[in-house]
Amino acid sequence: MYMTGRDLRRMRLSAHRTTSDMARIAGVKTRKTYENWEKNVGTPSINQFVAMCDGCDIDSAKFVGLMLQRPSLQDEVNLSQASK
């Protein structure tokens, strides 16, 4: 997937969630796992990604579409276009 840690961080912050919140939503044991994802160390599974999108009121299909359409990974995804 063309998702970066920066994408996860922006999604989390837009929903006013903590890293602990996101870890719980994703079903991982510690917030450190989620924090590593934000640092581009490992990535969530597709099920974890969908759960986190749901927990942040983001339409996962729209979000993936926007990530795939961006010219490069350095370009930011407009999260408001993926809101539910």
Secondary structure, DSSP 4 states (H G I P E B T S, - for coil): ----HHHHHHHHHHTT--HHHHHHHHT-S-HHHHHHHHTTSS---HHHHHHHHHHTTB-HHHHHHHHHHSSSTTSPP-GGGGB-
